[in-house]
Amino acid sequence: MASVLLVEDEALIRMMIADMVVELGHNIAGEAGDLQTGVALASAAEIDIAILDVRLGADSSEAIAEALRSRNIPFVFASGYGAEGVPAKYKDRPILRKPFQIEELERCLLSLKR
């Protein structure tokens, strides 16, 4: 079981992903719908894995990715646009293309677990 940080600006999508994470046997360590909350949680929360929406309204989630990387916490980007929009230095990170199925999420989370 992993503690998962979920960063997604669309509340309904965030709820759907959170339900899938719980159904897969993990727990939600924190949820954020905006950049500021995401950075705060990524910097301090007890988390094992994170799922980051690439775009949070007008903002990029790159600062959240930086906070996670500095703490050696693995993360995946979720995007409706695939790799488009993912910051260049994170092109090696896994990407979940929205909408995704629970099986895709499961495979991705398993690949991130240390």
Backbone atoms as SQL, in Angstrom:
CREATE TABLE atoms (id INTEGER PRIMARY KEY, chain TEXT, resi INTEGER, resn TEXT, atom TEXT, x REAL, y REAL, z REAL);
INSERT INTO atoms VALUES
  (1, 'A', 1, 'MET', 'N', 0.847, -1.183, 0.000),
  (2, 'A', 1, 'MET', 'CA', 0.000, 0.000, 0.000),
  (3, 'A', 1, 'MET', 'C', 0.889, 1.241, 0.000),
  (4, 'A', 2, 'ALA', 'N', 0.565, 2.173, -0.867),
  (5, 'A', 2, 'ALA', 'CA', 1.323, 3.413, -0.979),
  (6, 'A', 2, 'ALA', 'C', 0.458, 4.595, -0.563),
  (7, 'A', 3, 'SER', 'N', 1.114, 5.613, -0.038),
  (8, 'A', 3, 'SER', 'CA', 0.448, 6.885, 0.256),
  (9, 'A', 3, 'SER', 'C', 0.628, 7.770, -0.962),
  (10, 'A', 4, 'VAL', 'N', -0.490, 8.207, -1.548),
  (11, 'A', 4, 'VAL', 'CA', -0.460, 8.889, -2.836),
  (12, 'A', 4, 'VAL', 'C', -0.894, 10.345, -2.701),
  (13, 'A', 5, 'LEU', 'N', -0.096, 11.243, -3.266),
  (14, 'A', 5, 'LEU', 'CA', -0.476, 12.644, -3.412),
  (15, 'A', 5, 'LEU', 'C', -1.143, 12.783, -4.767),
  (16, 'A', 6, 'LEU', 'N', -2.313, 13.390, -4.779),
  (17, 'A', 6, 'LEU', 'CA', -3.072, 13.566, -6.011),
  (18, 'A', 6, 'LEU', 'C', -3.250, 15.053, -6.277),
  (19, 'A', 7, 'VAL', 'N', -2.722, 15.523, -7.407),
  (20, 'A', 7, 'VAL', 'CA', -2.821, 16.931, -7.782),
  (21, 'A', 7, 'VAL', 'C', -3.567, 17.011, -9.108),
  (22, 'A', 8, 'GLU', 'N', -4.777, 17.549, -9.050),
  (23, 'A', 8, 'GLU', 'CA', -5.662, 17.649, -10.219),
  (24, 'A', 8, 'GLU', 'C', -6.600, 18.826, -9.993),
  (25, 'A', 9, 'ASP', 'N', -6.687, 19.739, -10.953),
  (26, 'A', 9, 'ASP', 'CA', -7.499, 20.944, -10.757),
  (27, 'A', 9, 'ASP', 'C', -8.988, 20.733, -10.995),
  (28, 'A', 10, 'GLU', 'N', -9.373, 19.684, -11.698),
  (29, 'A', 10, 'GLU', 'CA', -10.795, 19.409, -11.932),
  (30, 'A', 10, 'GLU', 'C', -11.311, 18.509, -10.816),
  (31, 'A', 11, 'ALA', 'N', -12.209, 19.031, -9.986),
  (32, 'A', 11, 'ALA', 'CA', -12.671, 18.315, -8.794),
  (33, 'A', 11, 'ALA', 'C', -13.264, 16.942, -9.104),
  (34, 'A', 12, 'LEU', 'N', -14.081, 16.831, -10.143),
  (35, 'A', 12, 'LEU', 'CA', -14.704, 15.543, -10.465),
  (36, 'A', 12, 'LEU', 'C', -13.672, 14.517, -10.917),
  (37, 'A', 13, 'ILE', 'N', -12.704, 14.955, -11.690),
  (38, 'A', 13, 'ILE', 'CA', -11.636, 14.048, -12.132),
  (39, 'A', 13, 'ILE', 'C', -10.795, 13.629, -10.930),
  (40, 'A', 14, 'ARG', 'N', -10.505, 14.583, -10.046),
  (41, 'A', 14, 'ARG', 'CA', -9.729, 14.286, -8.833),
  (42, 'A', 14, 'ARG', 'C', -10.463, 13.234, -7.988),
  (43, 'A', 15, 'MET', 'N', -11.767, 13.388, -7.834),
  (44, 'A', 15, 'MET', 'CA', -12.548, 12.416, -7.058),
  (45, 'A', 15, 'MET', 'C', -12.526, 11.039, -7.720),
  (46, 'A', 16, 'MET', 'N', -12.634, 10.995, -9.034),
  (47, 'A', 16, 'MET', 'CA', -12.624, 9.727, -9.760),
  (48, 'A', 16, 'MET', 'C', -11.272, 9.019, -9.594),
  (49, 'A', 17, 'ILE', 'N', -10.184, 9.766, -9.750),
  (50, 'A', 17, 'ILE', 'CA', -8.849, 9.177, -9.606),
  (51, 'A', 17, 'ILE', 'C', -8.634, 8.720, -8.162),
  (52, 'A', 18, 'ALA', 'N', -9.065, 9.534, -7.200),
  (53, 'A', 18, 'ALA', 'CA', -8.927, 9.156, -5.789),
  (54, 'A', 18, 'ALA', 'C', -9.657, 7.844, -5.515),
  (55, 'A', 19, 'ASP', 'N', -10.855, 7.683, -6.058),
  (56, 'A', 19, 'ASP', 'CA', -11.608, 6.441, -5.887),
  (57, 'A', 19, 'ASP', 'C', -10.836, 5.251, -6.459),
  (58, 'A', 20, 'MET', 'N', -10.213, 5.439, -7.625),
  (59, 'A', 20, 'MET', 'CA', -9.438, 4.358, -8.243),
  (60, 'A', 20, 'MET', 'C', -8.230, 4.002, -7.380),
  (61, 'A', 21, 'VAL', 'N', -7.544, 5.021, -6.863),
  (62, 'A', 21, 'VAL', 'CA', -6.365, 4.789, -6.021),
  (63, 'A', 21, 'VAL', 'C', -6.751, 3.958, -4.799),
  (64, 'A', 22, 'VAL', 'N', -7.848, 4.333, -4.157),
  (65, 'A', 22, 'VAL', 'CA', -8.329, 3.603, -2.978),
  (66, 'A', 22, 'VAL', 'C', -8.755, 2.190, -3.350),
  (67, 'A', 23, 'GLU', 'N', -9.441, 2.051, -4.483),
  (68, 'A', 23, 'GLU', 'CA', -9.865, 0.725, -4.944),
  (69, 'A', 23, 'GLU', 'C', -8.674, -0.192, -5.181),
  (70, 'A', 24, 'LEU', 'N', -7.540, 0.381, -5.562),
  (71, 'A', 24, 'LEU', 'CA', -6.321, -0.398, -5.791),
  (72, 'A', 24, 'LEU', 'C', -5.580, -0.707, -4.491),
  (73, 'A', 25, 'GLY', 'N', -6.129, -0.262, -3.358),
  (74, 'A', 25, 'GLY', 'CA', -5.542, -0.604, -2.073),
  (75, 'A', 25, 'GLY', 'C', -4.577, 0.409, -1.501),
  (76, 'A', 26, 'HIS', 'N', -4.500, 1.576, -2.115),
  (77, 'A', 26, 'HIS', 'CA', -3.605, 2.629, -1.619),
  (78, 'A', 26, 'HIS', 'C', -4.427, 3.658, -0.853),
  (79, 'A', 27, 'ASN', 'N', -3.735, 4.586, -0.209),
  (80, 'A', 27, 'ASN', 'CA', -4.469, 5.650, 0.463),
  (81, 'A', 27, 'ASN', 'C', -4.053, 7.002, -0.104),
  (82, 'A', 28, 'ILE', 'N', -4.961, 7.946, 0.005),
  (83, 'A', 28, 'ILE', 'CA', -4.696, 9.306, -0.463),
  (84, 'A', 28, 'ILE', 'C', -4.066, 10.073, 0.692),
  (85, 'A', 29, 'ALA', 'N', -2.812, 10.456, 0.533),
  (86, 'A', 29, 'ALA', 'CA', -2.089, 11.190, 1.577),
  (87, 'A', 29, 'ALA', 'C', -2.418, 12.678, 1.526),
  (88, 'A', 30, 'GLY', 'N', -2.849, 13.147, 0.363),
  (89, 'A', 30, 'GLY', 'CA', -3.201, 14.546, 0.210),
  (90, 'A', 30, 'GLY', 'C', -3.750, 14.800, -1.177),
  (91, 'A', 31, 'GLU', 'N', -4.588, 15.840, -1.272),
  (92, 'A', 31, 'GLU', 'CA', -5.163, 16.241, -2.558),
  (93, 'A', 31, 'GLU', 'C', -4.977, 17.734, -2.726),
  (94, 'A', 32, 'ALA', 'N', -4.677, 18.134, -3.948),
  (95, 'A', 32, 'ALA', 'CA', -4.524, 19.556, -4.265),
  (96, 'A', 32, 'ALA', 'C', -5.169, 19.837, -5.600),
  (97, 'A', 33, 'GLY', 'N', -5.774, 21.011, -5.700),
  (98, 'A', 33, 'GLY', 'CA', -6.385, 21.440, -6.944),
  (99, 'A', 33, 'GLY', 'C', -5.720, 22.661, -7.534),
  (100, 'A', 34, 'ASP', 'N', -4.653, 23.133, -6.850),
  (101, 'A', 34, 'ASP', 'CA', -3.955, 24.314, -7.335),
  (102, 'A', 34, 'ASP', 'C', -2.466, 24.196, -7.038),
  (103, 'A', 35, 'LEU', 'N', -1.690, 25.049, -7.685),
  (104, 'A', 35, 'LEU', 'CA', -0.239, 25.006, -7.585),
  (105, 'A', 35, 'LEU', 'C', 0.252, 25.208, -6.154),
  (106, 'A', 36, 'GLN', 'N', -0.240, 26.214, -5.465),
  (107, 'A', 36, 'GLN', 'CA', 0.239, 26.537, -4.125),
  (108, 'A', 36, 'GLN', 'C', 0.029, 25.363, -3.153),
  (109, 'A', 37, 'THR', 'N', -1.154, 24.790, -3.151),
  (110, 'A', 37, 'THR', 'CA', -1.436, 23.661, -2.264),
  (111, 'A', 37, 'THR', 'C', -0.588, 22.458, -2.660),
  (112, 'A', 38, 'GLY', 'N', -0.444, 22.243, -3.960),
  (113, 'A', 38, 'GLY', 'CA', 0.364, 21.130, -4.448),
  (114, 'A', 38, 'GLY', 'C', 1.809, 21.227, -4.011),
  (115, 'A', 39, 'VAL', 'N', 2.395, 22.409, -4.116),
  (116, 'A', 39, 'VAL', 'CA', 3.791, 22.602, -3.696),
  (117, 'A', 39, 'VAL', 'C', 3.922, 22.371, -2.195),
  (118, 'A', 40, 'ALA', 'N', 2.981, 22.896, -1.416),
  (119, 'A', 40, 'ALA', 'CA', 3.031, 22.727, 0.039),
  (120, 'A', 40, 'ALA', 'C', 2.983, 21.243, 0.419),
  (121, 'A', 41, 'LEU', 'N', 2.076, 20.497, -0.191),
  (122, 'A', 41, 'LEU', 'CA', 1.965, 19.069, 0.113),
  (123, 'A', 41, 'LEU', 'C', 3.182, 18.293, -0.382),
  (124, 'A', 42, 'ALA', 'N', 3.642, 18.603, -1.572),
  (125, 'A', 42, 'ALA', 'CA', 4.805, 17.908, -2.135),
  (126, 'A', 42, 'ALA', 'C', 6.065, 18.163, -1.319),
  (127, 'A', 43, 'SER', 'N', 6.112, 19.295, -0.652),
  (128, 'A', 43, 'SER', 'CA', 7.293, 19.674, 0.125),
  (129, 'A', 43, 'SER', 'C', 7.314, 19.070, 1.519),
  (130, 'A', 44, 'ALA', 'N', 6.142, 18.727, 2.066),
  (131, 'A', 44, 'ALA', 'CA', 6.114, 18.348, 3.473),
  (132, 'A', 44, 'ALA', 'C', 5.323, 17.085, 3.805),
  (133, 'A', 45, 'ALA', 'N', 4.347, 16.715, 2.996),
  (134, 'A', 45, 'ALA', 'CA', 3.475, 15.582, 3.347),
  (135, 'A', 45, 'ALA', 'C', 4.240, 14.262, 3.294),
  (136, 'A', 46, 'GLU', 'N', 3.768, 13.295, 4.083),
  (137, 'A', 46, 'GLU', 'CA', 4.324, 11.939, 4.062),
  (138, 'A', 46, 'GLU', 'C', 3.683, 11.199, 2.898),
  (139, 'A', 47, 'ILE', 'N', 4.392, 11.115, 1.783),
  (140, 'A', 47, 'ILE', 'CA', 3.860, 10.488, 0.577),
  (141, 'A', 47, 'ILE', 'C', 4.897, 9.552, -0.028),
  (142, 'A', 48, 'ASP', 'N', 4.399, 8.529, -0.711),
  (143, 'A', 48, 'ASP', 'CA', 5.278, 7.567, -1.383),
  (144, 'A', 48, 'ASP', 'C', 5.329, 7.807, -2.884),
  (145, 'A', 49, 'ILE', 'N', 4.199, 8.244, -3.447),
  (146, 'A', 49, 'ILE', 'CA', 4.024, 8.399, -4.892),
  (147, 'A', 49, 'ILE', 'C', 3.118, 9.602, -5.129),
  (148, 'A', 50, 'ALA', 'N', 3.262, 10.248, -6.284),
  (149, 'A', 50, 'ALA', 'CA', 2.367, 11.358, -6.617),
  (150, 'A', 50, 'ALA', 'C', 1.869, 11.236, -8.049),
  (151, 'A', 51, 'ILE', 'N', 0.634, 11.717, -8.243),
  (152, 'A', 51, 'ILE', 'CA', 0.029, 11.816, -9.570),
  (153, 'A', 51, 'ILE', 'C', -0.226, 13.291, -9.806),
  (154, 'A', 52, 'LEU', 'N', 0.404, 13.849, -10.852),
  (155, 'A', 52, 'LEU', 'CA', 0.311, 15.283, -11.116),
  (156, 'A', 52, 'LEU', 'C', -0.366, 15.573, -12.443),
  (157, 'A', 53, 'ASP', 'N', -1.402, 16.383, -12.401),
  (158, 'A', 53, 'ASP', 'CA', -1.967, 16.920, -13.629),
  (159, 'A', 53, 'ASP', 'C', -0.912, 17.876, -14.192),
  (160, 'A', 54, 'VAL', 'N', -0.664, 17.827, -15.473),
  (161, 'A', 54, 'VAL', 'CA', 0.357, 18.689, -16.078),
  (162, 'A', 54, 'VAL', 'C', -0.023, 20.166, -15.945),
  (163, 'A', 55, 'ARG', 'N', -1.279, 20.486, -16.209),
  (164, 'A', 55, 'ARG', 'CA', -1.764, 21.871, -16.145),
  (165, 'A', 55, 'ARG', 'C', -2.735, 22.023, -14.997),
  (166, 'A', 56, 'LEU', 'N', -2.518, 23.042, -14.193),
  (167, 'A', 56, 'LEU', 'CA', -3.422, 23.387, -13.097),
  (168, 'A', 56, 'LEU', 'C', -3.969, 24.770, -13.395),
  (169, 'A', 57, 'GLY', 'N', -5.065, 24.802, -14.145),
  (170, 'A', 57, 'GLY', 'CA', -5.577, 26.092, -14.608),
  (171, 'A', 57, 'GLY', 'C', -4.552, 26.711, -15.540),
  (172, 'A', 58, 'ALA', 'N', -4.104, 27.919, -15.211),
  (173, 'A', 58, 'ALA', 'CA', -3.110, 28.616, -16.024),
  (174, 'A', 58, 'ALA', 'C', -1.679, 28.227, -15.652),
  (175, 'A', 59, 'ASP', 'N', -1.523, 27.447, -14.579),
  (176, 'A', 59, 'ASP', 'CA', -0.188, 27.103, -14.080),
  (177, 'A', 59, 'ASP', 'C', 0.271, 25.730, -14.557),
  (178, 'A', 60, 'SER', 'N', 1.582, 25.561, -14.576),
  (179, 'A', 60, 'SER', 'CA', 2.199, 24.267, -14.827),
  (180, 'A', 60, 'SER', 'C', 2.472, 23.622, -13.472),
  (181, 'A', 61, 'SER', 'N', 2.473, 22.310, -13.417),
  (182, 'A', 61, 'SER', 'CA', 2.783, 21.615, -12.162),
  (183, 'A', 61, 'SER', 'C', 4.282, 21.381, -11.984),
  (184, 'A', 62, 'GLU', 'N', 5.096, 22.057, -12.780),
  (185, 'A', 62, 'GLU', 'CA', 6.542, 21.847, -12.730),
  (186, 'A', 62, 'GLU', 'C', 7.129, 22.113, -11.348),
  (187, 'A', 63, 'ALA', 'N', 6.666, 23.130, -10.642),
  (188, 'A', 63, 'ALA', 'CA', 7.202, 23.423, -9.307),
  (189, 'A', 63, 'ALA', 'C', 6.887, 22.292, -8.329),
  (190, 'A', 64, 'ILE', 'N', 5.752, 21.644, -8.510),
  (191, 'A', 64, 'ILE', 'CA', 5.398, 20.498, -7.664),
  (192, 'A', 64, 'ILE', 'C', 6.335, 19.337, -7.984),
  (193, 'A', 65, 'ALA', 'N', 6.575, 19.111, -9.270),
  (194, 'A', 65, 'ALA', 'CA', 7.500, 18.057, -9.697),
  (195, 'A', 65, 'ALA', 'C', 8.890, 18.298, -9.111),
  (196, 'A', 66, 'GLU', 'N', 9.329, 19.548, -9.101),
  (197, 'A', 66, 'GLU', 'CA', 10.636, 19.886, -8.519),
  (198, 'A', 66, 'GLU', 'C', 10.696, 19.540, -7.040),
  (199, 'A', 67, 'ALA', 'N', 9.627, 19.888, -6.304),
  (200, 'A', 67, 'ALA', 'CA', 9.581, 19.590, -4.869),
  (201, 'A', 67, 'ALA', 'C', 9.640, 18.083, -4.633),
  (202, 'A', 68, 'LEU', 'N', 8.922, 17.326, -5.447),
  (203, 'A', 68, 'LEU', 'CA', 8.943, 15.871, -5.320),
  (204, 'A', 68, 'LEU', 'C', 10.316, 15.305, -5.666),
  (205, 'A', 69, 'ARG', 'N', 10.877, 15.792, -6.742),
  (206, 'A', 69, 'ARG', 'CA', 12.201, 15.307, -7.161),
  (207, 'A', 69, 'ARG', 'C', 13.249, 15.573, -6.091),
  (208, 'A', 70, 'SER', 'N', 13.170, 16.743, -5.452),
  (209, 'A', 70, 'SER', 'CA', 14.154, 17.080, -4.414),
  (210, 'A', 70, 'SER', 'C', 14.043, 16.145, -3.209),
  (211, 'A', 71, 'ARG', 'N', 12.866, 15.517, -3.038),
  (212, 'A', 71, 'ARG', 'CA', 12.656, 14.572, -1.936),
  (213, 'A', 71, 'ARG', 'C', 12.744, 13.113, -2.398),
  (214, 'A', 72, 'ASN', 'N', 13.123, 12.916, -3.670),
  (215, 'A', 72, 'ASN', 'CA', 13.234, 11.572, -4.248),
  (216, 'A', 72, 'ASN', 'C', 11.918, 10.793, -4.176),
  (217, 'A', 73, 'ILE', 'N', 10.809, 11.484, -4.407),
  (218, 'A', 73, 'ILE', 'CA', 9.491, 10.852, -4.426),
  (219, 'A', 73, 'ILE', 'C', 9.091, 10.649, -5.886),
  (220, 'A', 74, 'PRO', 'N', 8.834, 9.407, -6.278),
  (221, 'A', 74, 'PRO', 'CA', 8.457, 9.151, -7.674),
  (222, 'A', 74, 'PRO', 'C', 7.072, 9.719, -7.989),
  (223, 'A', 75, 'PHE', 'N', 6.905, 10.136, -9.239),
  (224, 'A', 75, 'PHE', 'CA', 5.625, 10.706, -9.653),
  (225, 'A', 75, 'PHE', 'C', 5.355, 10.421, -11.115),
  (226, 'A', 76, 'VAL', 'N', 4.085, 10.552, -11.455),
  (227, 'A', 76, 'VAL', 'CA', 3.626, 10.378, -12.821),
  (228, 'A', 76, 'VAL', 'C', 2.830, 11.623, -13.199),
  (229, 'A', 77, 'PHE', 'N', 2.911, 12.006, -14.448),
  (230, 'A', 77, 'PHE', 'CA', 2.079, 13.094, -14.953),
  (231, 'A', 77, 'PHE', 'C', 0.811, 12.502, -15.545),
  (232, 'A', 78, 'ALA', 'N', -0.306, 13.187, -15.339),
  (233, 'A', 78, 'ALA', 'CA', -1.573, 12.831, -15.972),
  (234, 'A', 78, 'ALA', 'C', -1.967, 13.994, -16.870),
  (235, 'A', 79, 'SER', 'N', -2.344, 13.683, -18.092),
  (236, 'A', 79, 'SER', 'CA', -2.667, 14.742, -19.040),
  (237, 'A', 79, 'SER', 'C', -3.640, 14.243, -20.094),
  (238, 'A', 80, 'GLY', 'N', -4.520, 15.118, -20.493),
  (239, 'A', 80, 'GLY', 'CA', -5.403, 14.807, -21.606),
  (240, 'A', 80, 'GLY', 'C', -4.715, 15.010, -22.945),
  (241, 'A', 81, 'TYR', 'N', -3.498, 15.527, -22.912),
  (242, 'A', 81, 'TYR', 'CA', -2.754, 15.835, -24.138),
  (243, 'A', 81, 'TYR', 'C', -1.532, 14.948, -24.314),
  (244, 'A', 82, 'GLY', 'N', -1.413, 13.884, -23.551),
  (245, 'A', 82, 'GLY', 'CA', -0.247, 13.015, -23.644),
  (246, 'A', 82, 'GLY', 'C', 0.996, 13.744, -23.178),
  (247, 'A', 83, 'ALA', 'N', 2.103, 13.550, -23.883),
  (248, 'A', 83, 'ALA', 'CA', 3.376, 14.144, -23.476),
  (249, 'A', 83, 'ALA', 'C', 3.440, 15.649, -23.743),
  (250, 'A', 84, 'GLU', 'N', 2.511, 16.156, -24.537),
  (251, 'A', 84, 'GLU', 'CA', 2.503, 17.590, -24.840),
  (252, 'A', 84, 'GLU', 'C', 2.276, 18.387, -23.560),
  (253, 'A', 85, 'GLY', 'N', 3.118, 19.364, -23.332),
  (254, 'A', 85, 'GLY', 'CA', 2.981, 20.194, -22.147),
  (255, 'A', 85, 'GLY', 'C', 3.845, 19.755, -20.977),
  (256, 'A', 86, 'VAL', 'N', 4.338, 18.517, -21.013),
  (257, 'A', 86, 'VAL', 'CA', 5.222, 18.060, -19.950),
  (258, 'A', 86, 'VAL', 'C', 6.545, 18.812, -20.099),
  (259, 'A', 87, 'PRO', 'N', 7.043, 19.435, -19.014),
  (260, 'A', 87, 'PRO', 'CA', 8.314, 20.164, -19.099),
  (261, 'A', 87, 'PRO', 'C', 9.426, 19.267, -19.646),
  (262, 'A', 88, 'ALA', 'N', 10.280, 19.839, -20.469),
  (263, 'A', 88, 'ALA', 'CA', 11.322, 19.078, -21.172),
  (264, 'A', 88, 'ALA', 'C', 12.163, 18.206, -20.239),
  (265, 'A', 89, 'LYS', 'N', 12.519, 18.727, -19.070),
  (266, 'A', 89, 'LYS', 'CA', 13.389, 17.941, -18.186),
  (267, 'A', 89, 'LYS', 'C', 12.671, 16.769, -17.521),
  (268, 'A', 90, 'TYR', 'N', 11.361, 16.664, -17.738),
  (269, 'A', 90, 'TYR', 'CA', 10.588, 15.560, -17.166),
  (270, 'A', 90, 'TYR', 'C', 10.015, 14.634, -18.232),
  (271, 'A', 91, 'LYS', 'N', 10.525, 14.712, -19.444),
  (272, 'A', 91, 'LYS', 'CA', 10.021, 13.871, -20.534),
  (273, 'A', 91, 'LYS', 'C', 10.248, 12.381, -20.256),
  (274, 'A', 92, 'ASP', 'N', 11.148, 12.057, -19.313),
  (275, 'A', 92, 'ASP', 'CA', 11.407, 10.667, -18.969),
  (276, 'A', 92, 'ASP', 'C', 10.403, 10.105, -17.966),
  (277, 'A', 93, 'ARG', 'N', 9.555, 10.958, -17.402),
  (278, 'A', 93, 'ARG', 'CA', 8.572, 10.532, -16.402),
  (279, 'A', 93, 'ARG', 'C', 7.409, 9.820, -17.080),
  (280, 'A', 94, 'PRO', 'N', 6.815, 8.862, -16.392),
  (281, 'A', 94, 'PRO', 'CA', 5.626, 8.195, -16.948),
  (282, 'A', 94, 'PRO', 'C', 4.477, 9.187, -17.135),
  (283, 'A', 95, 'ILE', 'N', 3.644, 8.906, -18.132),
  (284, 'A', 95, 'ILE', 'CA', 2.491, 9.764, -18.413),
  (285, 'A', 95, 'ILE', 'C', 1.245, 8.894, -18.513),
  (286, 'A', 96, 'LEU', 'N', 0.235, 9.283, -17.759),
  (287, 'A', 96, 'LEU', 'CA', -1.084, 8.672, -17.880),
  (288, 'A', 96, 'LEU', 'C', -1.916, 9.598, -18.753),
  (289, 'A', 97, 'ARG', 'N', -2.365, 9.107, -19.869),
  (290, 'A', 97, 'ARG', 'CA', -3.190, 9.934, -20.756),
  (291, 'A', 97, 'ARG', 'C', -4.648, 9.840, -20.318),
  (292, 'A', 98, 'LYS', 'N', -5.216, 10.979, -19.933),
  (293, 'A', 98, 'LYS', 'CA', -6.620, 11.018, -19.493),
  (294, 'A', 98, 'LYS', 'C', -7.542, 10.999, -20.707),
  (295, 'A', 99, 'PRO', 'N', -8.660, 10.315, -20.620),
  (296, 'A', 99, 'PRO', 'CA', -9.088, 9.480, -19.496),
  (297, 'A', 99, 'PRO', 'C', -8.359, 8.136, -19.526),
  (298, 'A', 100, 'PHE', 'N', -8.052, 7.615, -18.351),
  (299, 'A', 100, 'PHE', 'CA', -7.374, 6.323, -18.279),
  (300, 'A', 100, 'PHE', 'C', -8.218, 5.353, -17.452),
  (301, 'A', 101, 'GLN', 'N', -7.965, 4.085, -17.681),
  (302, 'A', 101, 'GLN', 'CA', -8.665, 3.010, -16.973),
  (303, 'A', 101, 'GLN', 'C', -7.902, 2.655, -15.704),
  (304, 'A', 102, 'ILE', 'N', -8.576, 2.019, -14.773),
  (305, 'A', 102, 'ILE', 'CA', -7.963, 1.643, -13.505),
  (306, 'A', 102, 'ILE', 'C', -6.769, 0.716, -13.722),
  (307, 'A', 103, 'GLU', 'N', -6.826, -0.130, -14.752),
  (308, 'A', 103, 'GLU', 'CA', -5.710, -1.038, -15.030),
  (309, 'A', 103, 'GLU', 'C', -4.452, -0.263, -15.428),
  (310, 'A', 104, 'GLU', 'N', -4.623, 0.799, -16.190),
  (311, 'A', 104, 'GLU', 'CA', -3.481, 1.634, -16.572),
  (312, 'A', 104, 'GLU', 'C', -2.889, 2.314, -15.347),
  (313, 'A', 105, 'LEU', 'N', -3.752, 2.817, -14.474),
  (314, 'A', 105, 'LEU', 'CA', -3.288, 3.453, -13.240),
  (315, 'A', 105, 'LEU', 'C', -2.540, 2.445, -12.375),
  (316, 'A', 106, 'GLU', 'N', -3.071, 1.258, -12.261),
  (317, 'A', 106, 'GLU', 'CA', -2.421, 0.221, -11.454),
  (318, 'A', 106, 'GLU', 'C', -1.021, -0.092, -11.979),
  (319, 'A', 107, 'ARG', 'N', -0.900, -0.299, -13.291),
  (320, 'A', 107, 'ARG', 'CA', 0.419, -0.589, -13.888),
  (321, 'A', 107, 'ARG', 'C', 1.388, 0.548, -13.614),
  (322, 'A', 108, 'CYS', 'N', 0.906, 1.768, -13.761),
  (323, 'A', 108, 'CYS', 'CA', 1.761, 2.930, -13.566),
  (324, 'A', 108, 'CYS', 'C', 2.224, 3.037, -12.109),
  (325, 'A', 109, 'LEU', 'N', 1.306, 2.887, -11.168),
  (326, 'A', 109, 'LEU', 'CA', 1.673, 2.975, -9.752),
  (327, 'A', 109, 'LEU', 'C', 2.637, 1.862, -9.357),
  (328, 'A', 110, 'LEU', 'N', 2.422, 0.666, -9.880),
  (329, 'A', 110, 'LEU', 'CA', 3.343, -0.439, -9.583),
  (330, 'A', 110, 'LEU', 'C', 4.752, -0.153, -10.114),
  (331, 'A', 111, 'SER', 'N', 4.829, 0.488, -11.261),
  (332, 'A', 111, 'SER', 'CA', 6.145, 0.799, -11.838),
  (333, 'A', 111, 'SER', 'C', 6.881, 1.870, -11.032),
  (334, 'A', 112, 'LEU', 'N', 6.135, 2.690, -10.289),
  (335, 'A', 112, 'LEU', 'CA', 6.748, 3.771, -9.511),
  (336, 'A', 112, 'LEU', 'C', 7.204, 3.328, -8.122),
  (337, 'A', 113, 'LYS', 'N', 6.568, 2.296, -7.585),
  (338, 'A', 113, 'LYS', 'CA', 6.880, 1.878, -6.225),
  (339, 'A', 113, 'LYS', 'C', 8.329, 1.437, -6.133),
  (340, 'A', 114, 'ARG', 'N', 8.950, 1.867, -5.064),
  (341, 'A', 114, 'ARG', 'CA', 10.369, 1.533, -4.866),
  (342, 'A', 114, 'ARG', 'C', 10.524, 0.169, -4.257);
